Amino acid sequence: MAPEWMKAMEAVRGPRGRAGLADPLEAAEWNGLQWIAGFLARLTRIHLTRSDAAQTAQTCLVDRRGLPI
């Protein structure tokens, strides 16, 4: 048997399982935040990928004797 607070939370939640998106402004704000979070994650991933590639290329540079430059 579920506690009363669990029943109350289930009653508040919508079909998608998240409470409080009935207000269109709140839904738009939530979608905007999701877009910003995704955008920042992509920027971070691109930056890390490029810096890792540059660092790898830098460590792969060796002279004729095989010593790192």
Secondary structure, 3 states (H helix, E strand, C coil): CCCHHHHHHHHHCCCCCCCCCCCHHHHHHHHHHHHHHHHHHHHHHHHHHHHHHHHHHHHHCECCCCCEC
